[in-house]
Amino acid sequence: MEPLQLAPTGPRKKRTRLTDTPTASTSEDIKFRDLVLFILEKKMGTSRRAFLMELARRKGFRVENELSDSVTHIVAENNSGSDVLEWLQVQKIKASSQLELLDVSWLIECMGAGKPVEMTGKHQLVVKGDYSASPNPSPQKTPPPAVKKISQYACQRRTTLNNNNHIFTDAFEILAENCEFRENEGSYVTFMRAASVLKSLPFTIISMKDTEGIPCLGDKIKCIIEEIIEDGESSEVKAVLNDERYKSFKLFTSVFGVGLKTSEKWFRMGFRTLSKIRTDNTLKFTQMQKAGFLYYEDLVSCVTRAEADAVNVLVKEAVRAFLPDAFVTMTGGFRRGKKVGHDVDFLITSPGSTEEEEQQVLHKVTKLWEKEGLLLYCDLIESTFEKFKLPSRKVDALDHFQKCFLILKLNHQRVDSCKSNQLQGKTWKAIRVDLVMCPYECRAYALLGWTGSRQFERDLRRYATHERKMMLDNHALYDKTKRIFLEADSEEEIFAHLGLEYIEPWERNA
């Protein structure tokens, strides 16, 4: 028997690609008409030049295939101003005194900003000696500022919703989702960490050189990045998107109450569509799944910010009818600044309530909504919280607070009509809502845990364990060295206990 041949895991070698010359920008695509760019191929290569030209055109820049009198800016990589002028002389082209010679870093910053940025000394190419064809001498090019080391932990990176690397992060999230469907935890974590660190970057990855010094990008990850840079897509992602199992699991898990085990069962039984599942009399559904199918169209559509705000008012009205001093905080993606989501999460706590009052409030609220005809589904889980129990060692441990998983009827009249997602002829929309009731002394830890994102929380707990010898979950922070629980009245205090700079909720979109 011949030995098994393993595929190489390192970054792929550059390969020659036969591509058509990119077409020039069409007039309707051009946003910035005062700039006419020419990207120099010298020391850059054909495929990278073609990639940059196409990307710049998509951003609204006018990019010429050939150098002409209309060009106002020449962009080069790994060339000095003198190198560019020498090239122009070889081509027997006389440079205009108005021609700007710029490093590719300027163009990359422009594309990241979505508009032309100011040209500074660090962007302008240095011209040495006396060239008759040279434009006005540029000031000496200053070295770029030292790049701040990027942490492997999401809790030490500020990640806003401004993602400069969607083409890569979308790919890794698809691959991670596929690994989750296959219960491959190791590969899932690898892909999610890569997506997370790329989301935090203030610049767009244009070449493999841009990935140097970035953590969480192993050989496999870099192979995929390189393929996307060269081809515009990943063959592995393409294969996943065409995989019948992946497509089926994604469809099945879109139903409220359907997890991986049920999806696996339905897939093995040969089901591929929800309509076949709905009409099969041999299948038995849980109450949650029945509700998931009944309100499917509403639940798979996004919850808008306007709808979330309307639910926020509804929840506060109901809770404060029984606990007037209650704090009701919208958590999850909406607290992180997202405009849309799949559900709306709330943390409820009260400084003046007794333990018995806390245990009863969710029961009273859901009964009130049932009486008002607003409760479409309710799954209330009682608290198993023990005050002096050590934090869970499991990274994704679900907390022990009392909680409700609900589907509420949101009447469109409660939402600004121009912002709500109304269906024609229907006066309401089914909205997924989660309510969590926590003791007042745990509110900071619960708020931190329920704000997310998922990867941010995983890395926060990992950091606490590996860097600080502490244990963190949604209930408490335990210092294993001092053998004490650390109290906190705010999220800022928790970050301080961990020796971390405070990161605002809208900077936790890891």
For each residue, the residues with C-beta under 8 A, 3 or more apart:
1:
2: 5
3:
4:
5: 2
6: 9
7:
8: 12
9: 6 219 220 223
10: 219 223
11: 208 219 222 223 226
12: 8 15 223 226 227
13:
14: 45 47 230
15: 12 230
16:
17: 46 47 230
18:
19: 22 46 47 50
20:
21: 50 65
22: 19 50 53 54 57 63 65
23: 26 65
24: 63 64 65
25: 29 30 57 61 62 63
26: 23 29 30
27: 30
28:
29: 25 26 57 58 60
30: 25 26 27 33 60 61 62
31: 59 60 61 115
32: 35 60 61 62 115 116
33: 30 62
34: 72
35: 32 61 62 72 73 116
36: 62 64 70 71 72 73
37: 56 61 62 63 64 71 72 73 74 75 107
38: 63 64 66 67 68 71 73 74 75
39: 44 49 52 53 56 63 74 75 76 104 107
40: 44 49 74 75 76 77 79 84 87
41: 44 45 46 49
42: 76 79 83 87
43: 76 77 78 79 83
44: 39 40 41 48 49 52 76 77 78 104
45: 14 41 48 49
46: 17 19 41 49 50
47: 14 17 19 50 51 230
48: 44 45 51 52 77 206 207 229
49: 39 40 41 44 45 46 52 53
50: 19 21 22 46 47 53 54
51: 47 48 54 55 206 229 230 232
52: 39 44 48 49 55 56 75 104 107 206
53: 22 39 49 50 56 57 63 65
54: 22 50 51 57 58
55: 51 52 58 59 111 206
56: 37 39 52 53 59 61 63 107 110 111
57: 22 25 29 53 54 60 61 62 63
58: 29 54 55
59: 31 55 56 110 111 114
60: 29 30 31 32 57 114
61: 25 30 31 32 35 37 56 57 110 111 116
62: 25 30 32 33 35 36 37 57
63: 22 24 25 37 38 39 53 56 57
64: 24 36 37 38 67 68 70 71
65: 21 22 23 24 53
66: 38
67: 38 64 71 74 88 91 93
68: 38 64 71
69: 96
70: 36 64
71: 36 37 38 64 67 68 74 99
72: 34 35 36 37 98 99 100
73: 35 36 37 38 99 100 102
74: 37 38 39 40 67 71 84 99 100 101 102
75: 37 38 39 40 52 102 103 104 106 107
76: 39 40 42 43 44 79 83 84 101 102 103 104 125
77: 40 43 44 48 103 104
78: 43 44
79: 40 42 43 76 83 84 87 125
80: 83 84 125 126 127 128 141
81: 84 85 101 124 125 126 127 128 134 138
82: 85 86 126 127 128 129 131
83: 42 43 76 79 80 86 87 125
84: 40 74 76 79 80 81 87 88 101 125
85: 81 82 88 89 95 101 127 131 133 134
86: 82 83 89 90
87: 40 42 79 83 84 90 91
88: 67 84 85 91 93 94 95 133
89: 85 86 92 93 131 133
90: 86 87
91: 67 87 88
92: 89
93: 67 88 89
94: 88 133
95: 85 88 99 133 134 135
96: 69 99 135
97: 135 136
98: 72 135
99: 71 72 73 74 95 96 135
100: 72 73 74 119 124 135
101: 74 76 81 84 85 124 125 127 135 138
102: 73 74 75 76 106 107 119 123 124 125
103: 75 76 77 106 122 123 124 125 141
104: 39 44 52 75 76 77 107 108 206
105: 108 109 122 123 144
106: 75 102 103 109 110 117 119 123
107: 37 39 52 56 75 102 104 110 111
108: 104 105 111 112 203 204 206
109: 105 106 112 113 117 123 203
110: 56 59 61 106 107 113 115 116 117
111: 55 56 59 61 107 108 114 204
112: 108 109 164 202 203 204
113: 109 110 117
114: 59 60 111
115: 31 32 110
116: 32 35 61 110
117: 106 109 110 113
118:
119: 100 102 106 123 124
120: 123 124
121: 124 138 139 140 141 142
122: 103 105 141 142 143 144
123: 102 103 105 106 109 119 120
124: 81 100 101 102 103 119 120 121 138 139 141
125: 76 79 80 81 83 84 101 102 103 138 141
126: 80 81 82 138 140 141
127: 80 81 82 85 101 131 134 135 137 138
128: 80 81 82
129: 82
130: 134
131: 82 85 89 127 134
132:
133: 85 88 89 94 95
134: 81 85 95 127 130 131 137
135: 95 96 97 98 99 100 101 127
136: 97
137: 127 134
138: 81 101 121 124 125 126 127 141
139: 121 124
140: 121 126
141: 80 103 121 122 124 125 126 138
142: 121 122
143: 122
144: 105 122 147
145:
146:
147: 144 213
148:
149: 213
150: 157 197 200 201 213 214 215
151: 156 157 215
152: 193 197 215 216
153: 156 157 459 460 462 463 467
154: 157 159 196 197 200 453 455 456 458 459 460 508 510
155: 456 459 460 463 498 500 503
156: 151 153 463 500 501
157: 150 151 153 154 196 197 200 510
158: 200 503 507
159: 154 196 199 200 456 507 508 509 510
160: 337 506 507 509
161: 336 337 338 506 509
162:
163: 166 169 199
164: 112 201 202 203 204
165: 168 169 198 199 201 204 205
166: 163 169 170
167: 170 171 228 232
168: 165 171 172 194 195 198 205 224 225 228
169: 163 165 166 172 173 195 198 199
170: 166 167 173 174
171: 167 168 174 175 224 228 233 234 237
172: 168 169 175 176 191 192 194 195 198 221 224
173: 169 170 176 177 191 192 195
174: 170 171 177 178 237 240 241
175: 171 172 178 179 187 191 224 236 237 240
176: 172 173 179 180 187 188 191 192 195
177: 173 174 180 181 246 250
178: 174 175 181 182 240 243 246
179: 175 176 182 184 185 187 188 191
180: 176 177 183 184 188 260
181: 177 178 245 246 249 250 253 260 263
182: 178 179
183: 180 260
184: 179 180 187 188
185: 179 188 189
186: 189 190
187: 175 176 179 184 190 191
188: 176 179 180 184 185 191 192
189: 185 186 192 193
190: 186 187 193 194 216 218 220 221
191: 172 173 175 176 179 187 188 194 195 221
192: 172 173 176 188 189 195 196 455
193: 152 189 190 196 197 216 455
194: 168 172 190 191 197 198 216 217 221
195: 168 169 172 173 176 191 192 198 199 455
196: 154 157 159 192 193 199 200 216 455 456 459 510
197: 150 152 154 157 193 194 200 201 214 215 216 217
198: 165 168 169 172 194 195 201 205 214
199: 159 163 165 169 195 196 509 510
200: 150 154 157 158 159 196 197 510
201: 150 164 165 197 198 204 205 214
202: 112 164
203: 108 109 112 164 210
204: 108 111 112 164 165 201
205: 165 168 198 201 210 211 225 229
206: 48 51 52 55 104 108 210 229
207: 48 210 229
208: 11 211 222 225 226 229
209: 212
210: 203 205 206 207
211: 205 208 214 217 222 225
212: 209
213: 147 149 150
214: 150 197 198 201 211 217
215: 150 151 152 197
216: 152 190 193 194 196 197 221
217: 194 197 211 214 221 222 225
218: 190 221 222
219: 9 10 11 222 223
220: 9 190 223 224
221: 172 190 191 194 216 217 218 224 225
222: 11 208 211 217 218 219 225 226
223: 9 10 11 12 219 220 226 227
224: 168 171 172 175 220 221 227 228 234 236 237
225: 168 205 208 211 217 221 222 228 229
226: 11 12 208 222 223 229 230
227: 12 223 224 230 231 233 234 235
228: 167 168 171 224 225 231 232 233 234
229: 48 51 205 206 207 208 225 226
230: 14 15 17 47 51 226 227
231: 227 228 234 235
232: 51 167 228
233: 171 227 228 237 238
234: 171 224 227 228 231 237 238
235: 227 231 238 239
236: 175 224 239 240
237: 171 174 175 224 233 234 240 241
238: 233 234 235 241 242
239: 235 236 242 243
240: 174 175 178 236 237 243 246
241: 174 237 238 246 247
242: 238 239 247
243: 178 239 240 246 247
244: 247 248 272
245: 181 248 249 267
246: 177 178 181 240 241 243 249 250
247: 241 242 243 244 250 251
248: 244 245 251 252 263 266 267 271 272
249: 181 245 246 252 253 260 263 264 267
250: 177 181 246 247 253 254
251: 247 248 254 273 274
252: 248 249 255 258 262 263 266 267 271 274 277
253: 181 249 250 258 259 260 263
254: 250 251 258 296 300
255: 252 258 274 289 292 293 296
256: 288 289 291 292 295 296 299 407 432
257: 285 286 288 289 290 291 292
258: 252 253 254 255 262 263 289 292
259: 253 262 263
260: 180 181 183 249 253 263 264
261: 264 265
262: 252 258 259 265 266 289
263: 181 248 249 252 253 258 259 260 266 267
264: 249 260 261 267 268
265: 261 262 268 269
266: 248 252 262 263 269 271 277
267: 245 248 249 252 263 264 270 271
268: 264 265
269: 265 266
270: 267
271: 248 252 266 267 276 277 280
272: 244 248 276
273: 251 276 277
274: 251 252 255 277 278 293 296
275: 278 279
276: 271 272 273 279 280
277: 252 266 271 273 274 280 283
278: 274 275 293
279: 275 276
280: 271 276 277 283
281:
282:
283: 277 280
284:
285: 257 289 290 293
286: 257 289 290
287: 290 291 377 379
288: 256 257 291 292 377 379 405
289: 255 256 257 258 262 285 286 292 293
290: 257 285 286 287 293 294
291: 256 257 287 288 294 295 376 377 407
292: 255 256 257 258 288 289 295 296 299
293: 255 274 278 285 289 290 296
294: 290 291
295: 256 291 292 298 299 376 377 407 430
296: 254 255 256 274 292 293 299 300
297: 300 301 423
298: 295 301 423 429 430 431
299: 256 292 295 296 342 407 430 432
300: 254 296 297
301: 297 298 421 429
302: 340 341 342 421
303: 307 308 311 340 341 342 343 344 431 432
304: 307 308 339 340 419 420 421
305: 308 309 334 338 339 340 419
306: 309 310 415 416 419 420
307: 303 304 310 311 344 410 415 419 420 421 429 431
308: 303 304 305 311 312 330 334 341 344
309: 305 306 312 313
310: 306 307 313 314 410 414 415 420
311: 303 307 308 314 315 344 408 410 431 433
312: 308 309 315 316 328 330 344 346
313: 309 310 316 317 414
314: 310 311 317 318 374 408 410 414
315: 311 312 318 319 328 346 365 433 435
316: 312 313 319 320 328
317: 313 314 320 321
318: 314 315 321 322 365 368 369
319: 315 316 322 323 326 328 348 361 365
320: 316 317 323 324 326 328
321: 317 318 365 368
322: 318 319 357 360 361 364 365
323: 319 320 326 348 350 353 357 361
324: 320
325: 350 351 352 353
326: 319 320 323 348 349 350 353 361
327: 347 348 349 350 351 443
328: 312 315 316 319 320 346 347 348
329: 335 346 347 348 447
330: 308 312 334 335 344 345 346
331: 334 335 345 346 347 436 447 450 451 452
332: 335 336 341 343 344 345 450 451 452
333: 336 338 341 452 453
334: 305 308 330 331 337 338 341 344 345
335: 329 330 331 332 451 505
336: 161 332 333 451 452 453 505 506 508 509
337: 160 161 334 505 506 509
338: 161 305 333 334 341 509
339: 304 305
340: 302 303 304 305
341: 302 303 308 332 333 334 338 344
342: 299 302 303 432
343: 303 332 431 432 433 434
344: 303 307 308 311 312 330 332 334 341 431 432 433 434
345: 330 331 332 334 433 434 436 450
346: 312 315 328 329 330 331 433 434 435 436
347: 327 328 329 331 436 438 443 446 447 450
348: 319 323 326 327 328 329 361 362 435 436 437 438
349: 326 327 437 438 439 440 442 443 446
350: 323 325 326 327 353 357 358 361 440
351: 325 327 440
352: 325
353: 323 325 326 350 357 358 361 440
354: 357 358
355: 358 359 439
356: 359 360
357: 322 323 350 353 354 360 361
358: 350 353 354 355 361 402 437 439
359: 355 356 363 382 383 402 437
360: 322 356 357 363 364
361: 319 322 323 326 348 350 353 357 358 364 365 437
362: 348 365 366 380 402 403 404 435 437
363: 359 360 366 367 380
364: 322 360 361 367 368
365: 315 318 319 321 322 361 362 368 369 435
366: 362 363 369 370 375 378 380 404 406
367: 363 364 370 371
368: 318 321 364 365 371 372
369: 318 365 366 372 374 375 408
370: 366 367 373 374 375 378
371: 367 368
372: 368 369 375
373: 370 409
374: 314 369 370 408 409
375: 366 369 370 372 378 406 407 408 409
376: 291 295 406 407 408 409 430
377: 287 288 291 295 405 406 407
378: 366 370 375 404 405 406 407
379: 287 288 404 405 406
380: 362 363 366 402 403 404
381: 402 403 404 405
382: 359 402
383: 359 400 401 402 437
384: 400
385: 389 399 400 401 402 438 439 442 475
386: 389 400
387: 439
388: 485
389: 385 386 400 475
390: 471 478
391: 471 472 473 475 476 477 478
392: 397 471 473
393: 397 471
394: 397
395: 458 461 462
396: 454 458
397: 392 393 394 473
398:
399: 385 436 446 449 473 474 475
400: 383 384 385 386 389 475
401: 383 385 436 437 438 442 446 474 475
402: 358 359 362 380 381 382 383 385 436 437
403: 362 380 381 434 435 436 437
404: 362 366 378 379 380 381 433 434 435
405: 288 377 378 379 381 432 434
406: 366 375 376 377 378 379 432 433 434 435
407: 256 291 295 299 375 376 377 378 430 431 432 433
408: 311 314 369 374 375 376 430 431 433
409: 373 374 375 376 428 429 430 431
410: 307 310 311 314 414 415 428 429 430 431
411: 414 427 428
412: 415 417 420 422 426 427 428 429
413: 427
414: 310 313 314 410 411
415: 306 307 310 410 412 419 420
416: 306 419 420
417: 412 420 422
418:
419: 304 305 306 307 415 416
420: 304 306 307 310 412 415 416 417 429
421: 301 302 304 307 429
422: 412 417 426 429
423: 297 298 426 429
424:
425:
426: 412 422 423 429
427: 411 412 413
428: 409 410 411 412
429: 298 301 307 409 410 412 420 421 422 423 426
430: 295 298 299 376 407 408 409 410
431: 298 303 307 311 343 344 407 408 409 410
432: 256 299 303 342 343 344 405 406 407
433: 311 315 343 344 345 346 404 406 407 408
434: 343 344 345 346 403 404 405 406
435: 315 346 348 362 365 403 404 406
436: 331 345 346 347 348 399 401 402 403 446 450
437: 348 349 358 359 361 362 383 401 402 403
438: 347 348 349 385 401 442 443 446
439: 349 355 358 385 387 442 443
440: 349 350 351 353 443
441: 487
442: 349 385 401 438 439 445 446 474 475 476
443: 327 347 349 438 439 440 446 447
444: 447 448 488 489 490 491 493 494
445: 442 448 449 472 473 474 475 476 477 488 494
446: 347 349 399 401 436 438 442 443 449 450 474 475
447: 329 331 347 443 444 450 451 491
448: 444 445 451 457 460 474 491 494
449: 399 445 446 457 473 474
450: 331 332 345 347 436 446 447 474
451: 331 332 335 336 447 448 505 508
452: 331 332 333 336 456 457 508
453: 154 333 336 456 457 508 509 510
454: 396 457 458
455: 154 192 193 195 196 458 459 510
456: 154 155 159 196 452 453 459 460 508 509 510
457: 448 449 452 453 454 460 461
458: 154 395 396 454 455 461 462
459: 153 154 155 196 455 456 462 463 510
460: 153 154 155 448 456 457 463 464 472 498
461: 395 457 458 464 465 472 473
462: 153 395 458 459 465 466
463: 153 155 156 459 460 466 467 468 498 500
464: 460 461 467 468 470 471 472 477 498
465: 461 462 468 469 470 471 472
466: 462 463
467: 153 463 464
468: 463 464 465 479 498 499
469: 465 479 480 481
470: 464 465 477 478 479 480 486 497 498
471: 390 391 392 393 464 465 477 478 480
472: 391 445 460 461 464 465 476 477 478 494 498
473: 391 392 397 399 445 449 461 476
474: 399 401 442 445 446 448 449 450
475: 385 389 391 399 400 401 442 445 446
476: 391 442 445 472 473 485 486
477: 391 445 464 470 471 472 485 486 488 494 497 498
478: 390 391 470 471 472 484 485 486
479: 468 469 470 482 483 484 485 486
480: 469 470 471 483
481: 469
482: 479
483: 479 480
484: 478 479
485: 388 476 477 478 479
486: 470 476 477 478 479 497
487: 441
488: 444 445 477 491 493 494 497
489: 444 493
490: 444 493 494
491: 444 447 448 488 494 495 502
492: 495 496 502
493: 444 488 489 490 496 497
494: 444 445 448 472 477 488 490 491 497 498
495: 491 492 498 500 501 502 503
496: 492 493 499 500 502
497: 470 477 486 488 493 494
498: 155 460 463 464 468 470 472 477 494 495
499: 468 496
500: 155 156 463 495 496 503
501: 156 495
502: 491 492 495 496
503: 155 158 495 500 507 508
504: 507 508
505: 335 336 337 451 508
506: 160 161 336 337 509
507: 158 159 160 503 504
508: 154 159 336 451 452 453 456 503 504 505
509: 159 160 161 199 336 337 338 453 456 506
510: 154 157 159 196 199 200 453 455 456 459
